[in-house]
Amino acid sequence: MTTKEFNVPSIHCKHCVHTIEMELADMDGVKSVKGDLDSKKVVVEFDQPATVESITDTLKEINYPPED
């Protein structure tokens, strides 16, 4: 299993966190998602077929693009 932390500066409220958690949790291979409003970070645990790239693409699609 891989764990990756994403910096998502466009998180502004609990609804943002909820949306991100629900969308990423629906992806095949994603085991857990935890968003944090204060730090604007999202921690994702995943296996194949999910990848860093597919998670990043999903975040971009739902208008929460991560930054490096």
mmCIF file as Biopython writes it, N, C-alpha, C and O atoms, coordinates in Angstrom:
data_model
#
loop_
_atom_site.group_PDB
_atom_site.id
_atom_site.type_symbol
_atom_site.label_atom_id
_atom_site.label_alt_id
_atom_site.label_comp_id
_atom_site.label_asym_id
_atom_site.label_entity_id
_atom_site.label_seq_id
_atom_site.pdbx_PDB_ins_code
_atom_site.Cartn_x
_atom_site.Cartn_y
_atom_site.Cartn_z
_atom_site.occupancy
_atom_site.B_iso_or_equiv
_atom_site.auth_seq_id
_atom_site.auth_asym_id
_atom_site.pdbx_PDB_model_num
ATOM 1   N N  . MET A ? 1  ? 0.845   -1.175 0.000   1.0 0.0 1  A 1 
ATOM 2   C CA . MET A ? 1  ? 0.000   0.000  0.000   1.0 0.0 1  A 1 
ATOM 3   C C  . MET A ? 1  ? 0.891   1.240  0.000   1.0 0.0 1  A 1 
ATOM 4   O O  . MET A ? 1  ? 1.953   1.258  0.623   1.0 0.0 1  A 1 
ATOM 5   N N  . THR A ? 2  ? 0.448   2.259  -0.698  1.0 0.0 2  A 1 
ATOM 6   C CA . THR A ? 2  ? 1.167   3.519  -0.788  1.0 0.0 2  A 1 
ATOM 7   C C  . THR A ? 2  ? 0.376   4.591  -0.053  1.0 0.0 2  A 1 
ATOM 8   O O  . THR A ? 2  ? -0.852  4.628  -0.128  1.0 0.0 2  A 1 
ATOM 9   N N  . THR A ? 3  ? 1.088   5.465  0.661   1.0 0.0 3  A 1 
ATOM 10  C CA . THR A ? 3  ? 0.463   6.609  1.311   1.0 0.0 3  A 1 
ATOM 11  C C  . THR A ? 3  ? 1.078   7.869  0.724   1.0 0.0 3  A 1 
ATOM 12  O O  . THR A ? 3  ? 2.300   7.989  0.634   1.0 0.0 3  A 1 
ATOM 13  N N  . LYS A ? 4  ? 0.226   8.811  0.325   1.0 0.0 4  A 1 
ATOM 14  C CA . LYS A ? 4  ? 0.692   10.054 -0.281  1.0 0.0 4  A 1 
ATOM 15  C C  . LYS A ? 4  ? -0.078  11.219 0.317   1.0 0.0 4  A 1 
ATOM 16  O O  . LYS A ? 4  ? -1.297  11.158 0.483   1.0 0.0 4  A 1 
ATOM 17  N N  . GLU A ? 5  ? 0.651   12.277 0.639   1.0 0.0 5  A 1 
ATOM 18  C CA . GLU A ? 5  ? 0.040   13.503 1.148   1.0 0.0 5  A 1 
ATOM 19  C C  . GLU A ? 5  ? 0.017   14.533 0.027   1.0 0.0 5  A 1 
ATOM 20  O O  . GLU A ? 5  ? 1.034   14.798 -0.613  1.0 0.0 5  A 1 
ATOM 21  N N  . PHE A ? 6  ? -1.156  15.105 -0.200  1.0 0.0 6  A 1 
ATOM 22  C CA . PHE A ? 6  ? -1.342  16.128 -1.223  1.0 0.0 6  A 1 
ATOM 23  C C  . PHE A ? 6  ? -1.610  17.464 -0.555  1.0 0.0 6  A 1 
ATOM 24  O O  . PHE A ? 6  ? -2.408  17.539 0.379   1.0 0.0 6  A 1 
ATOM 25  N N  . ASN A ? 7  ? -0.958  18.510 -1.018  1.0 0.0 7  A 1 
ATOM 26  C CA . ASN A ? 7  ? -1.207  19.873 -0.556  1.0 0.0 7  A 1 
ATOM 27  C C  . ASN A ? 7  ? -2.278  20.454 -1.478  1.0 0.0 7  A 1 
ATOM 28  O O  . ASN A ? 7  ? -2.061  20.601 -2.680  1.0 0.0 7  A 1 
ATOM 29  N N  . VAL A ? 8  ? -3.452  20.788 -0.894  1.0 0.0 8  A 1 
ATOM 30  C CA . VAL A ? 8  ? -4.588  21.272 -1.685  1.0 0.0 8  A 1 
ATOM 31  C C  . VAL A ? 8  ? -5.017  22.640 -1.130  1.0 0.0 8  A 1 
ATOM 32  O O  . VAL A ? 8  ? -5.897  22.719 -0.273  1.0 0.0 8  A 1 
ATOM 33  N N  . PRO A ? 9  ? -4.384  23.717 -1.627  1.0 0.0 9  A 1 
ATOM 34  C CA . PRO A ? 9  ? -4.642  25.048 -1.066  1.0 0.0 9  A 1 
ATOM 35  C C  . PRO A ? 9  ? -6.055  25.566 -1.281  1.0 0.0 9  A 1 
ATOM 36  O O  . PRO A ? 9  ? -6.459  26.523 -0.620  1.0 0.0 9  A 1 
ATOM 37  N N  . SER A ? 10 ? -6.818  24.963 -2.187  1.0 0.0 10 A 1 
ATOM 38  C CA . SER A ? 10 ? -8.181  25.440 -2.430  1.0 0.0 10 A 1 
ATOM 39  C C  . SER A ? 10 ? -9.213  24.875 -1.452  1.0 0.0 10 A 1 
ATOM 40  O O  . SER A ? 10 ? -10.410 25.107 -1.622  1.0 0.0 10 A 1 
ATOM 41  N N  . ILE A ? 11 ? -8.769  24.136 -0.432  1.0 0.0 11 A 1 
ATOM 42  C CA . ILE A ? 11 ? -9.688  23.688 0.622   1.0 0.0 11 A 1 
ATOM 43  C C  . ILE A ? 11 ? -10.013 24.895 1.500   1.0 0.0 11 A 1 
ATOM 44  O O  . ILE A ? 11 ? -9.123  25.496 2.102   1.0 0.0 11 A 1 
ATOM 45  N N  . HIS A ? 12 ? -11.310 25.243 1.565   1.0 0.0 12 A 1 
ATOM 46  C CA . HIS A ? 12 ? -11.721 26.414 2.340   1.0 0.0 12 A 1 
ATOM 47  C C  . HIS A ? 12 ? -12.741 26.106 3.428   1.0 0.0 12 A 1 
ATOM 48  O O  . HIS A ? 12 ? -12.964 26.926 4.319   1.0 0.0 12 A 1 
ATOM 49  N N  . CYS A ? 13 ? -13.365 24.924 3.362   1.0 0.0 13 A 1 
ATOM 50  C CA . CYS A ? 13 ? -14.424 24.636 4.333   1.0 0.0 13 A 1 
ATOM 51  C C  . CYS A ? 13 ? -14.588 23.123 4.491   1.0 0.0 13 A 1 
ATOM 52  O O  . CYS A ? 13 ? -13.959 22.337 3.783   1.0 0.0 13 A 1 
ATOM 53  N N  . LYS A ? 14 ? -15.440 22.740 5.425   1.0 0.0 14 A 1 
ATOM 54  C CA . LYS A ? 14 ? -15.687 21.313 5.665   1.0 0.0 14 A 1 
ATOM 55  C C  . LYS A ? 14 ? -16.335 20.649 4.452   1.0 0.0 14 A 1 
ATOM 56  O O  . LYS A ? 14 ? -16.120 19.465 4.195   1.0 0.0 14 A 1 
ATOM 57  N N  . HIS A ? 15 ? -17.126 21.414 3.714   1.0 0.0 15 A 1 
ATOM 58  C CA . HIS A ? 15 ? -17.742 20.856 2.506   1.0 0.0 15 A 1 
ATOM 59  C C  . HIS A ? 15 ? -16.665 20.474 1.493   1.0 0.0 15 A 1 
ATOM 60  O O  . HIS A ? 15 ? -16.773 19.438 0.838   1.0 0.0 15 A 1 
ATOM 61  N N  . CYS A ? 16 ? -15.630 21.300 1.359   1.0 0.0 16 A 1 
ATOM 62  C CA . CYS A ? 16 ? -14.507 20.976 0.466   1.0 0.0 16 A 1 
ATOM 63  C C  . CYS A ? 16 ? -13.892 19.636 0.863   1.0 0.0 16 A 1 
ATOM 64  O O  . CYS A ? 16 ? -13.674 18.765 0.021   1.0 0.0 16 A 1 
ATOM 65  N N  . VAL A ? 17 ? -13.619 19.489 2.150   1.0 0.0 17 A 1 
ATOM 66  C CA . VAL A ? 17 ? -13.004 18.252 2.652   1.0 0.0 17 A 1 
ATOM 67  C C  . VAL A ? 17 ? -13.913 17.064 2.353   1.0 0.0 17 A 1 
ATOM 68  O O  . VAL A ? 17 ? -13.453 16.025 1.880   1.0 0.0 17 A 1 
ATOM 69  N N  . HIS A ? 18 ? -15.203 17.223 2.631   1.0 0.0 18 A 1 
ATOM 70  C CA . HIS A ? 18 ? -16.169 16.144 2.399   1.0 0.0 18 A 1 
ATOM 71  C C  . HIS A ? 18 ? -16.203 15.750 0.919   1.0 0.0 18 A 1 
ATOM 72  O O  . HIS A ? 18 ? -16.184 14.562 0.594   1.0 0.0 18 A 1 
ATOM 73  N N  . THR A ? 19 ? -16.253 16.725 0.038   1.0 0.0 19 A 1 
ATOM 74  C CA . THR A ? 19 ? -16.288 16.456 -1.401  1.0 0.0 19 A 1 
ATOM 75  C C  . THR A ? 19 ? -15.052 15.680 -1.839  1.0 0.0 19 A 1 
ATOM 76  O O  . THR A ? 19 ? -15.159 14.685 -2.556  1.0 0.0 19 A 1 
ATOM 77  N N  . ILE A ? 20 ? -13.889 16.133 -1.409  1.0 0.0 20 A 1 
ATOM 78  C CA . ILE A ? 20 ? -12.634 15.457 -1.765  1.0 0.0 20 A 1 
ATOM 79  C C  . ILE A ? 20 ? -12.641 14.024 -1.242  1.0 0.0 20 A 1 
ATOM 80  O O  . ILE A ? 20 ? -12.319 13.092 -1.979  1.0 0.0 20 A 1 
ATOM 81  N N  . GLU A ? 21 ? -13.004 13.845 0.019   1.0 0.0 21 A 1 
ATOM 82  C CA . GLU A ? 21 ? -12.996 12.503 0.610   1.0 0.0 21 A 1 
ATOM 83  C C  . GLU A ? 21 ? -13.960 11.569 -0.121  1.0 0.0 21 A 1 
ATOM 84  O O  . GLU A ? 21 ? -13.624 10.412 -0.374  1.0 0.0 21 A 1 
ATOM 85  N N  . MET A ? 22 ? -15.147 12.057 -0.461  1.0 0.0 22 A 1 
ATOM 86  C CA . MET A ? 22 ? -16.129 11.210 -1.137  1.0 0.0 22 A 1 
ATOM 87  C C  . MET A ? 22 ? -15.672 10.849 -2.554  1.0 0.0 22 A 1 
ATOM 88  O O  . MET A ? 22 ? -15.772 9.692  -2.962  1.0 0.0 22 A 1 
ATOM 89  N N  . GLU A ? 23 ? -15.175 11.829 -3.297  1.0 0.0 23 A 1 
ATOM 90  C CA . GLU A ? 23 ? -14.753 11.575 -4.678  1.0 0.0 23 A 1 
ATOM 91  C C  . GLU A ? 23 ? -13.569 10.615 -4.742  1.0 0.0 23 A 1 
ATOM 92  O O  . GLU A ? 23 ? -13.562 9.689  -5.553  1.0 0.0 23 A 1 
ATOM 93  N N  . LEU A ? 24 ? -12.576 10.832 -3.896  1.0 0.0 24 A 1 
ATOM 94  C CA . LEU A ? 24 ? -11.399 9.957  -3.935  1.0 0.0 24 A 1 
ATOM 95  C C  . LEU A ? 24 ? -11.716 8.571  -3.394  1.0 0.0 24 A 1 
ATOM 96  O O  . LEU A ? 24 ? -11.175 7.582  -3.889  1.0 0.0 24 A 1 
ATOM 97  N N  . ALA A ? 25 ? -12.577 8.479  -2.393  1.0 0.0 25 A 1 
ATOM 98  C CA . ALA A ? 25 ? -12.935 7.176  -1.820  1.0 0.0 25 A 1 
ATOM 99  C C  . ALA A ? 25 ? -13.634 6.284  -2.849  1.0 0.0 25 A 1 
ATOM 100 O O  . ALA A ? 25 ? -13.587 5.059  -2.740  1.0 0.0 25 A 1 
ATOM 101 N N  . ASP A ? 26 ? -14.283 6.895  -3.849  1.0 0.0 26 A 1 
ATOM 102 C CA . ASP A ? 26 ? -14.965 6.126  -4.888  1.0 0.0 26 A 1 
ATOM 103 C C  . ASP A ? 26 ? -14.015 5.542  -5.928  1.0 0.0 26 A 1 
ATOM 104 O O  . ASP A ? 26 ? -14.431 4.727  -6.751  1.0 0.0 26 A 1 
ATOM 105 N N  . MET A ? 27 ? -12.767 5.937  -5.905  1.0 0.0 27 A 1 
ATOM 106 C CA . MET A ? 27 ? -11.801 5.432  -6.888  1.0 0.0 27 A 1 
ATOM 107 C C  . MET A ? 27 ? -11.376 4.002  -6.560  1.0 0.0 27 A 1 
ATOM 108 O O  . MET A ? 27 ? -11.166 3.654  -5.398  1.0 0.0 27 A 1 
ATOM 109 N N  . ASP A ? 28 ? -11.252 3.185  -7.601  1.0 0.0 28 A 1 
ATOM 110 C CA . ASP A ? 28 ? -10.753 1.822  -7.418  1.0 0.0 28 A 1 
ATOM 111 C C  . ASP A ? 28 ? -9.323  1.877  -6.895  1.0 0.0 28 A 1 
ATOM 112 O O  . ASP A ? 28 ? -8.479  2.587  -7.441  1.0 0.0 28 A 1 
ATOM 113 N N  . GLY A ? 29 ? -9.060  1.119  -5.831  1.0 0.0 29 A 1 
ATOM 114 C CA . GLY A ? 29 ? -7.721  1.036  -5.263  1.0 0.0 29 A 1 
ATOM 115 C C  . GLY A ? 29 ? -7.496  1.961  -4.074  1.0 0.0 29 A 1 
ATOM 116 O O  . GLY A ? 29 ? -6.553  1.760  -3.308  1.0 0.0 29 A 1 
ATOM 117 N N  . VAL A ? 30 ? -8.344  2.971  -3.906  1.0 0.0 30 A 1 
ATOM 118 C CA . VAL A ? 30 ? -8.173  3.896  -2.774  1.0 0.0 30 A 1 
ATOM 119 C C  . VAL A ? 30 ? -8.738  3.240  -1.519  1.0 0.0 30 A 1 
ATOM 120 O O  . VAL A ? 30 ? -9.906  2.855  -1.478  1.0 0.0 30 A 1 
ATOM 121 N N  . LYS A ? 31 ? -7.900  3.119  -0.503  1.0 0.0 31 A 1 
ATOM 122 C CA . LYS A ? 31 ? -8.278  2.449  0.743   1.0 0.0 31 A 1 
ATOM 123 C C  . LYS A ? 31 ? -8.785  3.429  1.792   1.0 0.0 31 A 1 
ATOM 124 O O  . LYS A ? 31 ? -9.724  3.123  2.526   1.0 0.0 31 A 1 
ATOM 125 N N  . SER A ? 32 ? -8.163  4.616  1.868   1.0 0.0 32 A 1 
ATOM 126 C CA . SER A ? 32 ? -8.623  5.626  2.823   1.0 0.0 32 A 1 
ATOM 127 C C  . SER A ? 32 ? -8.227  7.011  2.348   1.0 0.0 32 A 1 
ATOM 128 O O  . SER A ? 32 ? -7.236  7.196  1.641   1.0 0.0 32 A 1 
ATOM 129 N N  . VAL A ? 33 ? -9.042  7.987  2.763   1.0 0.0 33 A 1 
ATOM 130 C CA . VAL A ? 33 ? -8.797  9.386  2.431   1.0 0.0 33 A 1 
ATOM 131 C C  . VAL A ? 33 ? -9.091  10.195 3.682   1.0 0.0 33 A 1 
ATOM 132 O O  . VAL A ? 33 ? -10.140 10.030 4.305   1.0 0.0 33 A 1 
ATOM 133 N N  . LYS A ? 34 ? -8.161  11.072 4.049   1.0 0.0 34 A 1 
ATOM 134 C CA . LYS A ? 34 ? -8.383  11.951 5.196   1.0 0.0 34 A 1 
ATOM 135 C C  . LYS A ? 34 ? -7.958  13.356 4.810   1.0 0.0 34 A 1 
ATOM 136 O O  . LYS A ? 34 ? -6.780  13.613 4.563   1.0 0.0 34 A 1 
ATOM 137 N N  . GLY A ? 35 ? -8.918  14.256 4.761   1.0 0.0 35 A 1 
ATOM 138 C CA . GLY A ? 35 ? -8.630  15.649 4.468   1.0 0.0 35 A 1 
ATOM 139 C C  . GLY A ? 35 ? -8.582  16.462 5.744   1.0 0.0 35 A 1 
ATOM 140 O O  . GLY A ? 35 ? -9.285  16.151 6.706   1.0 0.0 35 A 1 
ATOM 141 N N  . ASP A ? 36 ? -7.756  17.508 5.766   1.0 0.0 36 A 1 
ATOM 142 C CA . ASP A ? 36 ? -7.643  18.370 6.937   1.0 0.0 36 A 1 
ATOM 143 C C  . ASP A ? 36 ? -7.809  19.826 6.508   1.0 0.0 36 A 1 
ATOM 144 O O  . ASP A ? 36 ? -7.025  20.349 5.717   1.0 0.0 36 A 1 
ATOM 145 N N  . LEU A ? 37 ? -8.836  20.462 7.040   1.0 0.0 37 A 1 
ATOM 146 C CA . LEU A ? 37 ? -9.157  21.842 6.687   1.0 0.0 37 A 1 
ATOM 147 C C  . LEU A ? 37 ? -8.053  22.801 7.113   1.0 0.0 37 A 1 
ATOM 148 O O  . LEU A ? 37 ? -7.691  23.694 6.346   1.0 0.0 37 A 1 
ATOM 149 N N  . ASP A ? 38 ? -7.517  22.642 8.303   1.0 0.0 38 A 1 
ATOM 150 C CA . ASP A ? 38 ? -6.524  23.584 8.830   1.0 0.0 38 A 1 
ATOM 151 C C  . ASP A ? 38 ? -5.205  23.548 8.057   1.0 0.0 38 A 1 
ATOM 152 O O  . ASP A ? 38 ? -4.638  24.595 7.743   1.0 0.0 38 A 1 
ATOM 153 N N  . SER A ? 39 ? -4.727  22.360 7.758   1.0 0.0 39 A 1 
ATOM 154 C CA . SER A ? 39 ? -3.440  22.243 7.054   1.0 0.0 39 A 1 
ATOM 155 C C  . SER A ? 39 ? -3.601  22.266 5.537   1.0 0.0 39 A 1 
ATOM 156 O O  . SER A ? 39 ? -2.621  22.416 4.807   1.0 0.0 39 A 1 
ATOM 157 N N  . LYS A ? 40 ? -4.837  22.118 5.064   1.0 0.0 40 A 1 
ATOM 158 C CA . LYS A ? 40 ? -5.134  22.051 3.627   1.0 0.0 40 A 1 
ATOM 159 C C  . LYS A ? 40 ? -4.395  20.883 2.967   1.0 0.0 40 A 1 
ATOM 160 O O  . LYS A ? 40 ? -3.880  20.996 1.855   1.0 0.0 40 A 1 
ATOM 161 N N  . LYS A ? 41 ? -4.358  19.767 3.684   1.0 0.0 41 A 1 
ATOM 162 C CA . LYS A ? 41 ? -3.690  18.567 3.182   1.0 0.0 41 A 1 
ATOM 163 C C  . LYS A ? 41 ? -4.686  17.413 3.107   1.0 0.0 41 A 1 
ATOM 164 O O  . LYS A ? 41 ? -5.648  17.338 3.871   1.0 0.0 41 A 1 
ATOM 165 N N  . VAL A ? 42 ? -4.422  16.525 2.164   1.0 0.0 42 A 1 
ATOM 166 C CA . VAL A ? 42 ? -5.222  15.323 1.991   1.0 0.0 42 A 1 
ATOM 167 C C  . VAL A ? 42 ? -4.260  14.139 1.965   1.0 0.0 42 A 1 
ATOM 168 O O  . VAL A ? 42 ? -3.329  14.107 1.160   1.0 0.0 42 A 1 
ATOM 169 N N  . VAL A ? 43 ? -4.487  13.168 2.844   1.0 0.0 43 A 1 
ATOM 170 C CA . VAL A ? 43 ? -3.653  11.969 2.901   1.0 0.0 43 A 1 
ATOM 171 C C  . VAL A ? 43 ? -4.467  10.811 2.327   1.0 0.0 43 A 1 
ATOM 172 O O  . VAL A ? 43 ? -5.580  10.531 2.772   1.0 0.0 43 A 1 
ATOM 173 N N  . VAL A ? 44 ? -3.887  10.149 1.332   1.0 0.0 44 A 1 
ATOM 174 C CA . VAL A ? 44 ? -4.570  9.058  0.638   1.0 0.0 44 A 1 
ATOM 175 C C  . VAL A ? 44 ? -3.727  7.795  0.750   1.0 0.0 44 A 1 
ATOM 176 O O  . VAL A ? 44 ? -2.528  7.810  0.471   1.0 0.0 44 A 1 
ATOM 177 N N  . GLU A ? 45 ? -4.369  6.693  1.164   1.0 0.0 45 A 1 
ATOM 178 C CA . GLU A ? 45 ? -3.740  5.379  1.146   1.0 0.0 45 A 1 
ATOM 179 C C  . GLU A ? 45 ? -4.357  4.605  -0.010  1.0 0.0 45 A 1 
ATOM 180 O O  . GLU A ? 45 ? -5.580  4.526  -0.128  1.0 0.0 45 A 1 
ATOM 181 N N  . PHE A ? 46 ? -3.517  4.037  -0.855  1.0 0.0 46 A 1 
ATOM 182 C CA . PHE A ? 46 ? -4.038  3.390  -2.050  1.0 0.0 46 A 1 
ATOM 183 C C  . PHE A ? 46 ? -3.135  2.267  -2.546  1.0 0.0 46 A 1 
ATOM 184 O O  . PHE A ? 46 ? -1.951  2.195  -2.218  1.0 0.0 46 A 1 
ATOM 185 N N  . ASP A ? 47 ? -3.733  1.401  -3.342  1.0 0.0 47 A 1 
ATOM 186 C CA . ASP A ? 47 ? -3.055  0.334  -4.076  1.0 0.0 47 A 1 
ATOM 187 C C  . ASP A ? 47 ? -3.453  0.471  -5.536  1.0 0.0 47 A 1 
ATOM 188 O O  . ASP A ? 47 ? -4.301  1.298  -5.874  1.0 0.0 47 A 1 
ATOM 189 N N  . GLN A ? 48 ? -2.848  -0.333 -6.403  1.0 0.0 48 A 1 
ATOM 190 C CA . GLN A ? 48 ? -3.245  -0.385 -7.809  1.0 0.0 48 A 1 
ATOM 191 C C  . GLN A ? 48 ? -4.709  -0.778 -7.877  1.0 0.0 48 A 1 
ATOM 192 O O  . GLN A ? 48 ? -5.134  -1.580 -7.046  1.0 0.0 48 A 1 
ATOM 193 N N  . PRO A ? 49 ? -5.493  -0.284 -8.783  1.0 0.0 49 A 1 
ATOM 194 C CA . PRO A ? 49 ? -5.090  0.462  -9.962  1.0 0.0 49 A 1 
ATOM 195 C C  . PRO A ? 49 ? -4.928  1.970  -9.737  1.0 0.0 49 A 1 
ATOM 196 O O  . PRO A ? 49 ? -4.547  2.682  -10.667 1.0 0.0 49 A 1 
ATOM 197 N N  . ALA A ? 50 ? -5.206  2.475  -8.532  1.0 0.0 50 A 1 
ATOM 198 C CA . ALA A ? 50 ? -5.024  3.909  -8.266  1.0 0.0 50 A 1 
ATOM 199 C C  . ALA A ? 50 ? -3.535  4.250  -8.311  1.0 0.0 50 A 1 
ATOM 200 O O  . ALA A ? 50 ? -2.686  3.456  -7.907  1.0 0.0 50 A 1 
ATOM 201 N N  . THR A ? 51 ? -3.241  5.446  -8.809  1.0 0.0 51 A 1 
ATOM 202 C CA . THR A ? 51 ? -1.868  5.947  -8.868  1.0 0.0 51 A 1 
ATOM 203 C C  . THR A ? 51 ? -1.868  7.401  -8.415  1.0 0.0 51 A 1 
ATOM 204 O O  . THR A ? 51 ? -2.922  8.030  -8.328  1.0 0.0 51 A 1 
ATOM 205 N N  . VAL A ? 52 ? -0.691  7.929  -8.127  1.0 0.0 52 A 1 
ATOM 206 C CA . VAL A ? 52 ? -0.579  9.346  -7.785  1.0 0.0 52 A 1 
ATOM 207 C C  . VAL A ? 52 ? -1.162  10.189 -8.911  1.0 0.0 52 A 1 
ATOM 208 O O  . VAL A ? 52 ? -1.851  11.179 -8.669  1.0 0.0 52 A 1 
ATOM 209 N N  . GLU A ? 53 ? -0.878  9.786  -10.138 1.0 0.0 53 A 1 
ATOM 210 C CA . GLU A ? 53 ? -1.361  10.536 -11.293 1.0 0.0 53 A 1 
ATOM 211 C C  . GLU A ? 53 ? -2.886  10.511 -11.393 1.0 0.0 53 A 1 
ATOM 212 O O  . GLU A ? 53 ? -3.505  11.538 -11.672 1.0 0.0 53 A 1 
ATOM 213 N N  . SER A ? 54 ? -3.495  9.346  -11.167 1.0 0.0 54 A 1 
ATOM 214 C CA . SER A ? 54 ? -4.955  9.260  -11.279 1.0 0.0 54 A 1 
ATOM 215 C C  . SER A ? 54 ? -5.639  10.027 -10.150 1.0 0.0 54 A 1 
ATOM 216 O O  . SER A ? 54 ? -6.705  10.609 -10.352 1.0 0.0 54 A 1 
ATOM 217 N N  . ILE A ? 55 ? -5.033  10.029 -8.971  1.0 0.0 55 A 1 
ATOM 218 C CA . ILE A ? 55 ? -5.585  10.796 -7.850  1.0 0.0 55 A 1 
ATOM 219 C C  . ILE A ? 55 ? -5.453  12.289 -8.135  1.0 0.0 55 A 1 
ATOM 220 O O  . ILE A ? 55 ? -6.391  13.053 -7.911  1.0 0.0 55 A 1 
ATOM 221 N N  . THR A ? 56 ? -4.289  12.700 -8.627  1.0 0.0 56 A 1 
ATOM 222 C CA . THR A ? 56 ? -4.078  14.103 -8.998  1.0 0.0 56 A 1 
ATOM 223 C C  . THR A ? 56 ? -5.075  14.529 -10.069 1.0 0.0 56 A 1 
ATOM 224 O O  . THR A ? 56 ? -5.648  15.616 -9.987  1.0 0.0 56 A 1 
ATOM 225 N N  . ASP A ? 57 ? -5.285  13.681 -11.072 1.0 0.0 57 A 1 
ATOM 226 C CA . ASP A ? 57 ? -6.236  13.995 -12.137 1.0 0.0 57 A 1 
ATOM 227 C C  . ASP A ? 57 ? -7.650  14.160 -11.589 1.0 0.0 57 A 1 
ATOM 228 O O  . ASP A ? 57 ? -8.377  15.061 -12.008 1.0 0.0 57 A 1 
ATOM 229 N N  . THR A ? 58 ? -8.039  13.301 -10.663 1.0 0.0 58 A 1 
ATOM 230 C CA . THR A ? 58 ? -9.371  13.405 -10.060 1.0 0.0 58 A 1 
ATOM 231 C C  . THR A ? 58 ? -9.505  14.695 -9.268  1.0 0.0 58 A 1 
ATOM 232 O O  . THR A ? 58 ? -10.530 15.371 -9.351  1.0 0.0 58 A 1 
ATOM 233 N N  . LEU A ? 59 ? -8.480  15.040 -8.501  1.0 0.0 59 A 1 
ATOM 234 C CA . LEU A ? 59 ? -8.524  16.300 -7.746  1.0 0.0 59 A 1 
ATOM 235 C C  . LEU A ? 59 ? -8.670  17.494 -8.691  1.0 0.0 59 A 1 
ATOM 236 O O  . LEU A ? 59 ? -9.413  18.432 -8.401  1.0 0.0 59 A 1 
ATOM 237 N N  . LYS A ? 60 ? -7.971  17.457 -9.805  1.0 0.0 60 A 1 
ATOM 238 C CA . LYS A ? 60 ? -8.090  18.544 -10.792 1.0 0.0 60 A 1 
ATOM 239 C C  . LYS A ? 60 ? -9.496  18.592 -11.381 1.0 0.0 60 A 1 
ATOM 240 O O  . LYS A ? 60 ? -10.060 19.671 -11.560 1.0 0.0 60 A 1 
ATOM 241 N N  . GLU A ? 61 ? -10.063 17.422 -11.682 1.0 0.0 61 A 1 
ATOM 242 C CA . GLU A ? 61 ? -11.405 17.346 -12.273 1.0 0.0 61 A 1 
ATOM 243 C C  . GLU A ? 61 ? -12.472 17.939 -11.355 1.0 0.0 61 A 1 
ATOM 244 O O  . GLU A ? 61 ? -13.441 18.530 -11.831 1.0 0.0 61 A 1 
ATOM 245 N N  . ILE A ? 62 ? -12.300 17.786 -10.052 1.0 0.0 62 A 1 
ATOM 246 C CA . ILE A ? 62 ? -13.303 18.300 -9.110  1.0 0.0 62 A 1 
ATOM 247 C C  . ILE A ? 62 ? -12.917 19.687 -8.569  1.0 0.0 62 A 1 
ATOM 248 O O  . ILE A ? 62 ? -13.462 20.154 -7.569  1.0 0.0 62 A 1 
ATOM 249 N N  . ASN A ? 63 ? -11.972 20.322 -9.252  1.0 0.0 63 A 1 
ATOM 250 C CA . ASN A ? 63 ? -11.558 21.709 -8.953  1.0 0.0 63 A 1 
ATOM 251 C C  . ASN A ? 63 ? -10.838 21.877 -7.616  1.0 0.0 63 A 1 
ATOM 252 O O  . ASN A ? 63 ? -10.975 22.907 -6.955  1.0 0.0 63 A 1 
ATOM 253 N N  . TYR A ? 64 ? -10.069 20.856 -7.224  1.0 0.0 64 A 1 
ATOM 254 C CA . TYR A ? 64 ? -9.185  20.949 -6.056  1.0 0.0 64 A 1 
ATOM 255 C C  . TYR A ? 64 ? -7.780  20.498 -6.460  1.0 0.0 64 A 1 
ATOM 256 O O  . TYR A ? 64 ? -7.276  19.494 -5.956  1.0 0.0 64 A 1 
ATOM 257 N N  . PRO A ? 65 ? -7.148  21.248 -7.375  1.0 0.0 65 A 1 
ATOM 258 C CA . PRO A ? 65 ? -5.829  20.812 -7.859  1.0 0.0 65 A 1 
ATOM 259 C C  . PRO A ? 65 ? -4.765  20.870 -6.766  1.0 0.0 65 A 1 
ATOM 260 O O  . PRO A ? 65 ? -4.644  21.876 -6.066  1.0 0.0 65 A 1 
ATOM 261 N N  . PRO A ? 66 ? -4.000  19.799 -6.621  1.0 0.0 66 A 1 
ATOM 262 C CA . PRO A ? 66 ? -2.924  19.812 -5.624  1.0 0.0 66 A 1 
ATOM 263 C C  . PRO A ? 66 ? -1.711  20.594 -6.123  1.0 0.0 66 A 1 
ATOM 264 O O  . PRO A ? 66 ? -1.479  20.722 -7.325  1.0 0.0 66 A 1 
ATOM 265 N N  . GLU A ? 67 ? -0.951  21.109 -5.170  1.0 0.0 67 A 1 
ATOM 266 C CA . GLU A ? 67 ? 0.325   21.774 -5.470  1.0 0.0 67 A 1 
ATOM 267 C C  . GLU A ? 67 ? 1.446   20.926 -4.919  1.0 0.0 67 A 1 
ATOM 268 O O  . GLU A ? 67 ? 1.248   20.135 -3.997  1.0 0.0 67 A 1 
ATOM 269 N N  . ASP A ? 68 ? 2.625   21.096 -5.488  1.0 0.0 68 A 1 
ATOM 270 C CA . ASP A ? 68 ? 3.801   20.360 -4.999  1.0 0.0 68 A 1 
ATOM 271 C C  . ASP A ? 68 ? 4.332   20.994 -3.732  1.0 0.0 68 A 1 
ATOM 272 O O  . ASP A ? 68 ? 5.318   20.517 -3.169  1.0 0.0 68 A 1 
#
